[in-house]
Amino acid sequence: MTINLALEYIPRRMQELGYKQDYYIRFRHLVLQPNEEQTIDAFNQFYYLVEEAENVRVESETGIFDLSEKNANEMQYEHQSKIQITNYLSGINHLRFIQVIPKHKIKKEK
């Protein structure tokens, strides 16, 4: 998914989920160290992978993205909840996401 495609897709997806325009967008460029494993707590958030990343695994409750995975029949670009990221390279790797954070309305006191 390219950045342009993601930016077109996200408003429709958020509307499907009932958020309309009640969300924040952040660009996230992760620089992964050699053989690094990283966990992102993305509960109540959405991460959209904006480019195919080689030698990296992104796994979450919603699916997996790993171009080296032989048993998967689909690669997932949308992730949420606990996201596990693994850099398979013995060198630095880059991973780019768009992070979407829905706004939570605060109840007004009477």
C-alpha positions in Angstrom: 0.0 0.0 0.0 1.5 3.4 -1.0 1.1 6.5 1.1 -1.4 8.0 -1.3 -3.5 4.9 -1.4 -3.4 4.7 2.4 -4.5 8.3 2.7 -7.4 7.6 0.4 -8.3 4.4 2.2 -8.1 5.6 5.8 -11.0 8.0 5.8 -13.3 5.4 4.3 -12.1 2.7 6.7 -12.5 5.0 9.8 -16.0 5.9 8.6 -16.8 2.2 8.4 -15.7 1.8 12.0 -17.9 4.8 13.1 -15.1 7.4 13.6 -15.9 9.7 10.6 -13.2 12.4 11.1 -12.7 11.9 14.8 -9.1 10.6 14.6 -5.5 11.7 14.5 -3.0 10.6 11.8 0.7 10.2 12.5 3.4 9.1 10.1 5.7 6.6 11.8 9.1 5.6 10.3 10.7 2.9 12.4 14.4 2.3 12.1 15.0 -1.3 13.1 18.4 -2.3 14.4 20.0 -5.6 13.2 17.9 -8.6 14.2 15.8 -6.3 16.4 12.4 -7.4 17.8 10.0 -4.7 18.8 6.5 -4.6 20.3 4.0 -1.8 19.8 1.0 -1.6 22.0 -1.6 -0.3 19.6 -4.8 -1.0 21.5 -7.5 1.4 20.2 -5.2 2.4 17.4 -4.6 1.3 13.8 -1.3 1.0 12.0 -1.2 0.9 8.2 1.9 -0.4 6.5 2.5 2.0 3.6 5.1 0.0 1.7 6.2 -3.5 1.2 9.0 -4.2 3.6 11.4 -7.1 2.9 13.2 -9.0 5.6 10.7 -8.0 8.2 7.8 -9.6 10.0 4.8 -7.6 11.3 2.3 -9.7 13.2 -0.8 -8.6 15.1 -4.2 -9.8 16.1 -5.5 -8.8 12.7 -2.9 -10.7 10.6 0.6 -11.0 9.4 2.9 -9.3 6.9 6.0 -11.3 6.1 7.1 -11.7 2.5 9.1 -14.8 3.4 6.1 -16.5 5.0 5.4 -19.6 2.9 2.1 -20.7 4.6 0.2 -17.4 4.6 -2.4 -16.9 1.8 -2.7 -13.1 2.5 -0.5 -10.3 3.7 -2.1 -7.8 6.0 -1.4 -4.1 5.8 -3.7 -3.0 8.7 -2.6 -3.9 12.2 -3.9 -3.2 15.7 -3.7 -4.4 19.3 -0.3 -5.8 20.2 2.0 -5.6 17.1 5.2 -7.7 17.0 7.9 -6.5 14.6 10.9 -8.6 13.8 13.8 -7.4 11.6 15.4 -10.4 9.9 18.3 -8.4 8.5 21.7 -8.4 10.2 21.7 -4.7 9.2 19.4 -1.8 9.8 16.0 -2.0 8.2 13.2 0.7 7.7 9.5 0.3 8.2 6.9 3.0 7.4 3.4 3.1 8.9 0.6 5.6 9.1 -0.7 5.5 12.7 -4.4 6.3 13.2 -5.6 7.2 16.7 -9.3 7.5 17.1 -10.4 10.4 19.4 -12.2 9.3 22.5 -14.9 11.7 23.6 -14.8 12.7 27.2 -18.1 12.8 29.0 -19.0 16.3 30.2 -19.8 16.6 33.9 -23.3 18.0 34.7 
